[in-house]
Amino acid sequence: MDASPISEDELFESKPDVVSGALVFRGTRIPVEAFFENLAAGLSLDELLDSYPAVGRERAEAAILLASRRLRHAA
């Protein structure tokens, strides 16, 4: 997959009154940081989606792809 089907603005939001302004998946209270910390801790994507069903596979995969691209461009 070469292009992300979902833009960063469609994926994430930050509002002062939602999780103290943390970056969350749009329309949820699920912090993006917690999502990636759980991946780094060894949880599988399926396990994460079981824990955070509001994210959905398409948005989870798009977030991972965006992170990968940012890291690749930062190097």
PDB file of N, CA, C and O in Angstrom:
ATOM      1  N   MET A   1       0.857  -1.184   0.000  1.00  0.00           N
ATOM      2  CA  MET A   1       0.000   0.000   0.000  1.00  0.00           C
ATOM      3  C   MET A   1       0.889   1.228   0.000  1.00  0.00           C
ATOM      4  O   MET A   1       1.725   1.380   0.891  1.00  0.00           O
ATOM      5  N   ASP A   2       0.731   2.099  -0.968  1.00  0.00           N
ATOM      6  CA  ASP A   2       1.609   3.242  -1.088  1.00  0.00           C
ATOM      7  C   ASP A   2       1.003   4.516  -0.515  1.00  0.00           C
ATOM      8  O   ASP A   2       1.742   5.349   0.011  1.00  0.00           O
ATOM      9  N   ALA A   3      -0.285   4.696  -0.592  1.00  0.00           N
ATOM     10  CA  ALA A   3      -0.910   5.913  -0.095  1.00  0.00           C
ATOM     11  C   ALA A   3      -1.832   5.590   1.069  1.00  0.00           C
ATOM     12  O   ALA A   3      -2.558   4.597   1.055  1.00  0.00           O
ATOM     13  N   SER A   4      -1.785   6.445   2.069  1.00  0.00           N
ATOM     14  CA  SER A   4      -2.675   6.264   3.207  1.00  0.00           C
ATOM     15  C   SER A   4      -4.088   6.628   2.785  1.00  0.00           C
ATOM     16  O   SER A   4      -4.306   7.708   2.236  1.00  0.00           O
ATOM     17  N   PRO A   5      -5.055   5.744   3.030  1.00  0.00           N
ATOM     18  CA  PRO A   5      -6.425   6.028   2.616  1.00  0.00           C
ATOM     19  C   PRO A   5      -7.089   7.094   3.486  1.00  0.00           C
ATOM     20  O   PRO A   5      -8.126   7.641   3.112  1.00  0.00           O
ATOM     21  N   ILE A   6      -6.499   7.391   4.638  1.00  0.00           N
ATOM     22  CA  ILE A   6      -7.075   8.343   5.573  1.00  0.00           C
ATOM     23  C   ILE A   6      -6.017   9.383   5.916  1.00  0.00           C
ATOM     24  O   ILE A   6      -4.873   9.032   6.204  1.00  0.00           O
ATOM     25  N   SER A   7      -6.388  10.649   5.887  1.00  0.00           N
ATOM     26  CA  SER A   7      -5.424  11.698   6.203  1.00  0.00           C
ATOM     27  C   SER A   7      -5.217  11.798   7.708  1.00  0.00           C
ATOM     28  O   SER A   7      -6.033  11.315   8.493  1.00  0.00           O
ATOM     29  N   GLU A   8      -4.129  12.422   8.093  1.00  0.00           N
ATOM     30  CA  GLU A   8      -3.814  12.621   9.503  1.00  0.00           C
ATOM     31  C   GLU A   8      -4.922  13.416  10.208  1.00  0.00           C
ATOM     32  O   GLU A   8      -5.278  13.116  11.348  1.00  0.00           O
ATOM     33  N   ASP A   9      -5.452  14.413   9.532  1.00  0.00           N
ATOM     34  CA  ASP A   9      -6.535  15.213  10.121  1.00  0.00           C
ATOM     35  C   ASP A   9      -7.811  14.397  10.323  1.00  0.00           C
ATOM     36  O   ASP A   9      -8.579  14.656  11.249  1.00  0.00           O
ATOM     37  N   GLU A  10      -8.030  13.428   9.466  1.00  0.00           N
ATOM     38  CA  GLU A  10      -9.194  12.550   9.616  1.00  0.00           C
ATOM     39  C   GLU A  10      -8.975  11.520  10.728  1.00  0.00           C
ATOM     40  O   GLU A  10      -9.932  11.061  11.351  1.00  0.00           O
ATOM     41  N   LEU A  11      -7.728  11.164  10.970  1.00  0.00           N
ATOM     42  CA  LEU A  11      -7.405  10.136  11.958  1.00  0.00           C
ATOM     43  C   LEU A  11      -7.384  10.648  13.390  1.00  0.00           C
ATOM     44  O   LEU A  11      -7.884   9.983  14.298  1.00  0.00           O
ATOM     45  N   PHE A  12      -6.813  11.816  13.594  1.00  0.00           N
ATOM     46  CA  PHE A  12      -6.507  12.284  14.942  1.00  0.00           C
ATOM     47  C   PHE A  12      -7.112  13.647  15.234  1.00  0.00           C
ATOM     48  O   PHE A  12      -7.430  14.420  14.330  1.00  0.00           O
ATOM     49  N   GLU A  13      -7.262  13.916  16.526  1.00  0.00           N
ATOM     50  CA  GLU A  13      -7.668  15.241  16.982  1.00  0.00           C
ATOM     51  C   GLU A  13      -7.119  15.464  18.381  1.00  0.00           C
ATOM     52  O   GLU A  13      -6.759  14.522  19.088  1.00  0.00           O
ATOM     53  N   SER A  14      -7.064  16.719  18.756  1.00  0.00           N
ATOM     54  CA  SER A  14      -6.627  17.105  20.081  1.00  0.00           C
ATOM     55  C   SER A  14      -7.521  18.242  20.542  1.00  0.00           C
ATOM     56  O   SER A  14      -7.587  19.294  19.907  1.00  0.00           O
ATOM     57  N   LYS A  15      -8.210  18.020  21.656  1.00  0.00           N
ATOM     58  CA  LYS A  15      -9.090  19.035  22.228  1.00  0.00           C
ATOM     59  C   LYS A  15      -8.766  19.154  23.709  1.00  0.00           C
ATOM     60  O   LYS A  15      -8.578  18.142  24.385  1.00  0.00           O
ATOM     61  N   PRO A  16      -8.700  20.375  24.217  1.00  0.00           N
ATOM     62  CA  PRO A  16      -8.342  20.562  25.630  1.00  0.00           C
ATOM     63  C   PRO A  16      -9.244  19.797  26.604  1.00  0.00           C
ATOM     64  O   PRO A  16      -8.789  19.387  27.672  1.00  0.00           O
ATOM     65  N   ASP A  17     -10.501  19.604  26.251  1.00  0.00           N
ATOM     66  CA  ASP A  17     -11.435  18.939  27.161  1.00  0.00           C
ATOM     67  C   ASP A  17     -11.539  17.428  26.946  1.00  0.00           C
ATOM     68  O   ASP A  17     -12.367  16.770  27.576  1.00  0.00           O
ATOM     69  N   VAL A  18     -10.710  16.880  26.067  1.00  0.00           N
ATOM     70  CA  VAL A  18     -10.708  15.432  25.820  1.00  0.00           C
ATOM     71  C   VAL A  18      -9.329  14.892  26.188  1.00  0.00           C
ATOM     72  O   VAL A  18      -8.337  15.230  25.543  1.00  0.00           O
ATOM     73  N   VAL A  19      -9.267  14.072  27.201  1.00  0.00           N
ATOM     74  CA  VAL A  19      -8.028  13.455  27.677  1.00  0.00           C
ATOM     75  C   VAL A  19      -6.927  14.514  27.843  1.00  0.00           C
ATOM     76  O   VAL A  19      -5.788  14.315  27.423  1.00  0.00           O
ATOM     77  N   SER A  20      -7.287  15.616  28.452  1.00  0.00           N
ATOM     78  CA  SER A  20      -6.352  16.711  28.747  1.00  0.00           C
ATOM     79  C   SER A  20      -5.612  17.226  27.518  1.00  0.00           C
ATOM     80  O   SER A  20      -4.478  17.692  27.628  1.00  0.00           O
ATOM     81  N   GLY A  21      -6.235  17.146  26.367  1.00  0.00           N
ATOM     82  CA  GLY A  21      -5.630  17.675  25.148  1.00  0.00           C
ATOM     83  C   GLY A  21      -4.691  16.718  24.438  1.00  0.00           C
ATOM     84  O   GLY A  21      -4.042  17.094  23.463  1.00  0.00           O
ATOM     85  N   ALA A  22      -4.613  15.486  24.917  1.00  0.00           N
ATOM     86  CA  ALA A  22      -3.747  14.497  24.260  1.00  0.00           C
ATOM     87  C   ALA A  22      -4.247  14.225  22.842  1.00  0.00           C
ATOM     88  O   ALA A  22      -5.435  14.374  22.556  1.00  0.00           O
ATOM     89  N   LEU A  23      -3.343  13.831  21.971  1.00  0.00           N
ATOM     90  CA  LEU A  23      -3.717  13.441  20.614  1.00  0.00           C
ATOM     91  C   LEU A  23      -4.458  12.113  20.710  1.00  0.00           C
ATOM     92  O   LEU A  23      -3.923  11.131  21.225  1.00  0.00           O
ATOM     93  N   VAL A  24      -5.691  12.087  20.211  1.00  0.00           N
ATOM     94  CA  VAL A  24      -6.523  10.887  20.271  1.00  0.00           C
ATOM     95  C   VAL A  24      -7.007  10.540  18.868  1.00  0.00           C
ATOM     96  O   VAL A  24      -6.961  11.364  17.955  1.00  0.00           O
ATOM     97  N   PHE A  25      -7.469   9.312  18.720  1.00  0.00           N
ATOM     98  CA  PHE A  25      -8.125   8.946  17.473  1.00  0.00           C
ATOM     99  C   PHE A  25      -9.427   9.734  17.406  1.00  0.00           C
ATOM    100  O   PHE A  25     -10.213   9.723  18.353  1.00  0.00           O
ATOM    101  N   ARG A  26      -9.655  10.409  16.302  1.00  0.00           N
ATOM    102  CA  ARG A  26     -10.817  11.298  16.135  1.00  0.00           C
ATOM    103  C   ARG A  26     -12.107  10.584  16.542  1.00  0.00           C
ATOM    104  O   ARG A  26     -12.374   9.449  16.147  1.00  0.00           O
ATOM    105  N   GLY A  27     -12.891  11.298  17.347  1.00  0.00           N
ATOM    106  CA  GLY A  27     -14.180  10.779  17.777  1.00  0.00           C
ATOM    107  C   GLY A  27     -14.116   9.791  18.930  1.00  0.00           C
ATOM    108  O   GLY A  27     -15.130   9.204  19.307  1.00  0.00           O
ATOM    109  N   THR A  28     -12.911   9.603  19.497  1.00  0.00           N
ATOM    110  CA  THR A  28     -12.736   8.677  20.615  1.00  0.00           C
ATOM    111  C   THR A  28     -11.997   9.391  21.741  1.00  0.00           C
ATOM    112  O   THR A  28     -11.637  10.563  21.627  1.00  0.00           O
ATOM    113  N   ARG A  29     -11.783   8.668  22.814  1.00  0.00           N
ATOM    114  CA  ARG A  29     -10.938   9.136  23.910  1.00  0.00           C
ATOM    115  C   ARG A  29      -9.680   8.259  23.992  1.00  0.00           C
ATOM    116  O   ARG A  29      -9.050   8.163  25.046  1.00  0.00           O
ATOM    117  N   ILE A  30      -9.328   7.633  22.892  1.00  0.00           N
ATOM    118  CA  ILE A  30      -8.200   6.700  22.852  1.00  0.00           C
ATOM    119  C   ILE A  30      -6.936   7.446  22.438  1.00  0.00           C
ATOM    120  O   ILE A  30      -6.805   7.858  21.285  1.00  0.00           O
ATOM    121  N   PRO A  31      -6.003   7.621  23.377  1.00  0.00           N
ATOM    122  CA  PRO A  31      -4.761   8.329  23.044  1.00  0.00           C
ATOM    123  C   PRO A  31      -3.915   7.563  22.025  1.00  0.00           C
ATOM    124  O   PRO A  31      -3.722   6.353  22.140  1.00  0.00           O
ATOM    125  N   VAL A  32      -3.428   8.277  21.050  1.00  0.00           N
ATOM    126  CA  VAL A  32      -2.556   7.686  20.032  1.00  0.00           C
ATOM    127  C   VAL A  32      -1.301   7.135  20.700  1.00  0.00           C
ATOM    128  O   VAL A  32      -0.811   6.070  20.326  1.00  0.00           O
ATOM    129  N   GLU A  33      -0.787   7.854  21.676  1.00  0.00           N
ATOM    130  CA  GLU A  33       0.413   7.414  22.389  1.00  0.00           C
ATOM    131  C   GLU A  33       0.188   6.054  23.057  1.00  0.00           C
ATOM    132  O   GLU A  33       1.058   5.186  22.991  1.00  0.00           O
ATOM    133  N   ALA A  34      -0.957   5.862  23.692  1.00  0.00           N
ATOM    134  CA  ALA A  34      -1.254   4.580  24.348  1.00  0.00           C
ATOM    135  C   ALA A  34      -1.337   3.460  23.323  1.00  0.00           C
ATOM    136  O   ALA A  34      -0.886   2.344  23.581  1.00  0.00           O
ATOM    137  N   PHE A  35      -1.905   3.747  22.176  1.00  0.00           N
ATOM    138  CA  PHE A  35      -2.009   2.757  21.109  1.00  0.00           C
ATOM    139  C   PHE A  35      -0.622   2.267  20.699  1.00  0.00           C
ATOM    140  O   PHE A  35      -0.378   1.063  20.625  1.00  0.00           O
ATOM    141  N   PHE A  36       0.295   3.220  20.429  1.00  0.00           N
ATOM    142  CA  PHE A  36       1.638   2.838  19.997  1.00  0.00           C
ATOM    143  C   PHE A  36       2.459   2.239  21.130  1.00  0.00           C
ATOM    144  O   PHE A  36       3.283   1.358  20.884  1.00  0.00           O
ATOM    145  N   GLU A  37       2.258   2.687  22.355  1.00  0.00           N
ATOM    146  CA  GLU A  37       2.960   2.085  23.488  1.00  0.00           C
ATOM    147  C   GLU A  37       2.568   0.618  23.646  1.00  0.00           C
ATOM    148  O   GLU A  37       3.416  -0.223  23.946  1.00  0.00           O
ATOM    149  N   ASN A  38       1.311   0.314  23.450  1.00  0.00           N
ATOM    150  CA  ASN A  38       0.860  -1.075  23.533  1.00  0.00           C
ATOM    151  C   ASN A  38       1.430  -1.919  22.407  1.00  0.00           C
ATOM    152  O   ASN A  38       1.785  -3.078  22.622  1.00  0.00           O
ATOM    153  N   LEU A  39       1.524  -1.357  21.211  1.00  0.00           N
ATOM    154  CA  LEU A  39       2.180  -2.077  20.108  1.00  0.00           C
ATOM    155  C   LEU A  39       3.641  -2.358  20.452  1.00  0.00           C
ATOM    156  O   LEU A  39       4.134  -3.468  20.254  1.00  0.00           O
ATOM    157  N   ALA A  40       4.322  -1.343  20.967  1.00  0.00           N
ATOM    158  CA  ALA A  40       5.731  -1.493  21.323  1.00  0.00           C
ATOM    159  C   ALA A  40       5.922  -2.510  22.447  1.00  0.00           C
ATOM    160  O   ALA A  40       6.961  -3.165  22.525  1.00  0.00           O
ATOM    161  N   ALA A  41       4.931  -2.638  23.305  1.00  0.00           N
ATOM    162  CA  ALA A  41       5.009  -3.588  24.415  1.00  0.00           C
ATOM    163  C   ALA A  41       4.754  -5.025  23.964  1.00  0.00           C
ATOM    164  O   ALA A  41       4.891  -5.957  24.756  1.00  0.00           O
ATOM    165  N   GLY A  42       4.386  -5.206  22.700  1.00  0.00           N
ATOM    166  CA  GLY A  42       4.239  -6.546  22.168  1.00  0.00           C
ATOM    167  C   GLY A  42       2.823  -7.005  21.875  1.00  0.00           C
ATOM    168  O   GLY A  42       2.621  -8.131  21.421  1.00  0.00           O
ATOM    169  N   LEU A  43       1.829  -6.143  22.130  1.00  0.00           N
ATOM    170  CA  LEU A  43       0.474  -6.529  21.774  1.00  0.00           C
ATOM    171  C   LEU A  43       0.342  -6.587  20.263  1.00  0.00           C
ATOM    172  O   LEU A  43       0.918  -5.765  19.549  1.00  0.00           O
ATOM    173  N   SER A  44      -0.405  -7.545  19.784  1.00  0.00           N
ATOM    174  CA  SER A  44      -0.650  -7.640  18.352  1.00  0.00           C
ATOM    175  C   SER A  44      -1.719  -6.623  17.960  1.00  0.00           C
ATOM    176  O   SER A  44      -2.432  -6.100  18.817  1.00  0.00           O
ATOM    177  N   LEU A  45      -1.822  -6.354  16.693  1.00  0.00           N
ATOM    178  CA  LEU A  45      -2.844  -5.435  16.215  1.00  0.00           C
ATOM    179  C   LEU A  45      -4.232  -5.974  16.560  1.00  0.00           C
ATOM    180  O   LEU A  45      -5.112  -5.208  16.954  1.00  0.00           O
ATOM    181  N   ASP A  46      -4.430  -7.258  16.418  1.00  0.00           N
ATOM    182  CA  ASP A  46      -5.728  -7.848  16.766  1.00  0.00           C
ATOM    183  C   ASP A  46      -6.050  -7.664  18.245  1.00  0.00           C
ATOM    184  O   ASP A  46      -7.194  -7.378  18.600  1.00  0.00           O
ATOM    185  N   GLU A  47      -5.049  -7.826  19.110  1.00  0.00           N
ATOM    186  CA  GLU A  47      -5.270  -7.607  20.546  1.00  0.00           C
ATOM    187  C   GLU A  47      -5.625  -6.154  20.828  1.00  0.00           C
ATOM    188  O   GLU A  47      -6.501  -5.867  21.644  1.00  0.00           O
ATOM    189  N   LEU A  48      -4.942  -5.246  20.149  1.00  0.00           N
ATOM    190  CA  LEU A  48      -5.247  -3.822  20.330  1.00  0.00           C
ATOM    191  C   LEU A  48      -6.658  -3.495  19.862  1.00  0.00           C
ATOM    192  O   LEU A  48      -7.376  -2.736  20.514  1.00  0.00           O
ATOM    193  N   LEU A  49      -7.047  -4.062  18.749  1.00  0.00           N
ATOM    194  CA  LEU A  49      -8.382  -3.793  18.233  1.00  0.00           C
ATOM    195  C   LEU A  49      -9.454  -4.388  19.143  1.00  0.00           C
ATOM    196  O   LEU A  49     -10.558  -3.852  19.233  1.00  0.00           O
ATOM    197  N   ASP A  50      -9.137  -5.486  19.814  1.00  0.00           N
ATOM    198  CA  ASP A  50     -10.061  -6.034  20.812  1.00  0.00           C
ATOM    199  C   ASP A  50     -10.200  -5.070  21.987  1.00  0.00           C
ATOM    200  O   ASP A  50     -11.291  -4.897  22.531  1.00  0.00           O
ATOM    201  N   SER A  51      -9.083  -4.440  22.378  1.00  0.00           N
ATOM    202  CA  SER A  51      -9.100  -3.496  23.499  1.00  0.00           C
ATOM    203  C   SER A  51      -9.687  -2.148  23.111  1.00  0.00           C
ATOM    204  O   SER A  51     -10.331  -1.488  23.927  1.00  0.00           O
ATOM    205  N   TYR A  52      -9.466  -1.739  21.871  1.00  0.00           N
ATOM    206  CA  TYR A  52      -9.900  -0.430  21.383  1.00  0.00           C
ATOM    207  C   TYR A  52     -10.745  -0.592  20.118  1.00  0.00           C
ATOM    208  O   TYR A  52     -10.323  -0.149  19.050  1.00  0.00           O
ATOM    209  N   PRO A  53     -11.904  -1.203  20.206  1.00  0.00           N
ATOM    210  CA  PRO A  53     -12.700  -1.458  19.000  1.00  0.00           C
ATOM    211  C   PRO A  53     -13.138  -0.185  18.273  1.00  0.00           C
ATOM    212  O   PRO A  53     -13.413  -0.232  17.074  1.00  0.00           O
ATOM    213  N   ALA A  54     -13.207   0.941  18.967  1.00  0.00           N
ATOM    214  CA  ALA A  54     -13.623   2.190  18.330  1.00  0.00           C
ATOM    215  C   ALA A  54     -12.614   2.687  17.294  1.00  0.00           C
ATOM    216  O   ALA A  54     -12.955   3.481  16.418  1.00  0.00           O
ATOM    217  N   VAL A  55     -11.373   2.215  17.402  1.00  0.00           N
ATOM    218  CA  VAL A  55     -10.352   2.644  16.430  1.00  0.00           C
ATOM    219  C   VAL A  55     -10.645   2.025  15.070  1.00  0.00           C
ATOM    220  O   VAL A  55     -10.649   2.734  14.064  1.00  0.00           O
ATOM    221  N   GLY A  56     -10.886   0.740  15.017  1.00  0.00           N
ATOM    222  CA  GLY A  56     -11.140   0.050  13.754  1.00  0.00           C
ATOM    223  C   GLY A  56      -9.849  -0.258  13.018  1.00  0.00           C
ATOM    224  O   GLY A  56      -8.871   0.485  13.105  1.00  0.00           O
ATOM    225  N   ARG A  57      -9.864  -1.366  12.292  1.00  0.00           N
ATOM    226  CA  ARG A  57      -8.656  -1.826  11.600  1.00  0.00           C
ATOM    227  C   ARG A  57      -8.148  -0.814  10.570  1.00  0.00           C
ATOM    228  O   ARG A  57      -6.944  -0.568  10.497  1.00  0.00           O
ATOM    229  N   GLU A  58      -9.033  -0.231   9.783  1.00  0.00           N
ATOM    230  CA  GLU A  58      -8.591   0.696   8.737  1.00  0.00           C
ATOM    231  C   GLU A  58      -7.846   1.887   9.347  1.00  0.00           C
ATOM    232  O   GLU A  58      -6.787   2.277   8.856  1.00  0.00           O
ATOM    233  N   ARG A  59      -8.398   2.459  10.411  1.00  0.00           N
ATOM    234  CA  ARG A  59      -7.734   3.608  11.044  1.00  0.00           C
ATOM    235  C   ARG A  59      -6.445   3.179  11.738  1.00  0.00           C
ATOM    236  O   ARG A  59      -5.458   3.915  11.703  1.00  0.00           O
ATOM    237  N   ALA A  60      -6.432   2.016  12.362  1.00  0.00           N
ATOM    238  CA  ALA A  60      -5.219   1.531  13.026  1.00  0.00           C
ATOM    239  C   ALA A  60      -4.100   1.335  12.011  1.00  0.00           C
ATOM    240  O   ALA A  60      -2.968   1.763  12.241  1.00  0.00           O
ATOM    241  N   GLU A  61      -4.407   0.698  10.905  1.00  0.00           N
ATOM    242  CA  GLU A  61      -3.396   0.472   9.872  1.00  0.00           C
ATOM    243  C   GLU A  61      -2.928   1.792   9.259  1.00  0.00           C
ATOM    244  O   GLU A  61      -1.744   1.951   8.964  1.00  0.00           O
ATOM    245  N   ALA A  62      -3.841   2.730   9.068  1.00  0.00           N
ATOM    246  CA  ALA A  62      -3.460   4.036   8.528  1.00  0.00           C
ATOM    247  C   ALA A  62      -2.539   4.769   9.496  1.00  0.00           C
ATOM    248  O   ALA A  62      -1.589   5.421   9.064  1.00  0.00           O
ATOM    249  N   ALA A  63      -2.803   4.673  10.794  1.00  0.00           N
ATOM    250  CA  ALA A  63      -1.949   5.319  11.799  1.00  0.00           C
ATOM    251  C   ALA A  63      -0.553   4.717  11.791  1.00  0.00           C
ATOM    252  O   ALA A  63       0.439   5.441  11.884  1.00  0.00           O
ATOM    253  N   ILE A  64      -0.471   3.406  11.683  1.00  0.00           N
ATOM    254  CA  ILE A  64       0.831   2.734  11.635  1.00  0.00           C
ATOM    255  C   ILE A  64       1.590   3.150  10.380  1.00  0.00           C
ATOM    256  O   ILE A  64       2.794   3.400  10.438  1.00  0.00           O
ATOM    257  N   LEU A  65       0.904   3.224   9.262  1.00  0.00           N
ATOM    258  CA  LEU A  65       1.534   3.642   8.010  1.00  0.00           C
ATOM    259  C   LEU A  65       2.040   5.082   8.101  1.00  0.00           C
ATOM    260  O   LEU A  65       3.148   5.380   7.656  1.00  0.00           O
ATOM    261  N   LEU A  66       1.236   5.968   8.673  1.00  0.00           N
ATOM    262  CA  LEU A  66       1.664   7.361   8.845  1.00  0.00           C
ATOM    263  C   LEU A  66       2.905   7.447   9.728  1.00  0.00           C
ATOM    264  O   LEU A  66       3.841   8.178   9.407  1.00  0.00           O
ATOM    265  N   ALA A  67       2.922   6.715  10.826  1.00  0.00           N
ATOM    266  CA  ALA A  67       4.079   6.724  11.719  1.00  0.00           C
ATOM    267  C   ALA A  67       5.319   6.219  10.994  1.00  0.00           C
ATOM    268  O   ALA A  67       6.402   6.788  11.134  1.00  0.00           O
ATOM    269  N   SER A  68       5.161   5.163  10.229  1.00  0.00           N
ATOM    270  CA  SER A  68       6.275   4.614   9.473  1.00  0.00           C
ATOM    271  C   SER A  68       6.840   5.628   8.495  1.00  0.00           C
ATOM    272  O   SER A  68       8.055   5.787   8.378  1.00  0.00           O
ATOM    273  N   ARG A  69       5.952   6.306   7.801  1.00  0.00           N
ATOM    274  CA  ARG A  69       6.399   7.325   6.835  1.00  0.00           C
ATOM    275  C   ARG A  69       7.110   8.475   7.523  1.00  0.00           C
ATOM    276  O   ARG A  69       8.124   8.966   7.025  1.00  0.00           O
ATOM    277  N   ARG A  70       6.595   8.908   8.655  1.00  0.00           N
ATOM    278  CA  ARG A  70       7.238  10.018   9.383  1.00  0.00           C
ATOM    279  C   ARG A  70       8.635   9.621   9.833  1.00  0.00           C
ATOM    280  O   ARG A  70       9.571  10.416   9.741  1.00  0.00           O
ATOM    281  N   LEU A  71       8.775   8.410  10.313  1.00  0.00           N
ATOM    282  CA  LEU A  71      10.089   7.943  10.749  1.00  0.00           C
ATOM    283  C   LEU A  71      11.044   7.823   9.569  1.00  0.00           C
ATOM    284  O   LEU A  71      12.220   8.168   9.677  1.00  0.00           O
ATOM    285  N   ARG A  72      10.544   7.341   8.460  1.00  0.00           N
ATOM    286  CA  ARG A  72      11.385   7.193   7.271  1.00  0.00           C
ATOM    287  C   ARG A  72      11.866   8.559   6.780  1.00  0.00           C
ATOM    288  O   ARG A  72      13.021   8.700   6.380  1.00  0.00           O
ATOM    289  N   HIS A  73      10.999   9.552   6.807  1.00  0.00           N
ATOM    290  CA  HIS A  73      11.365  10.887   6.336  1.00  0.00           C
ATOM    291  C   HIS A  73      12.238  11.636   7.343  1.00  0.00           C
ATOM    292  O   HIS A  73      12.983  12.541   6.969  1.00  0.00           O
ATOM    293  N   ALA A  74      12.145  11.259   8.613  1.00  0.00           N
ATOM    294  CA  ALA A  74      12.966  11.903   9.647  1.00  0.00           C
ATOM    295  C   ALA A  74      14.410  11.398   9.614  1.00  0.00           C
ATOM    296  O   ALA A  74      15.323  12.066  10.100  1.00  0.00           O
ATOM    297  N   ALA A  75      14.599  10.229   9.043  1.00  0.00           N
ATOM    298  CA  ALA A  75      15.949   9.617   9.039  1.00  0.00           C
ATOM    299  C   ALA A  75      16.863  10.273   8.026  1.00  0.00           C
ATOM    300  O   ALA A  75      18.023   9.881   7.896  1.00  0.00           O
TER     301      ALA A  75
END
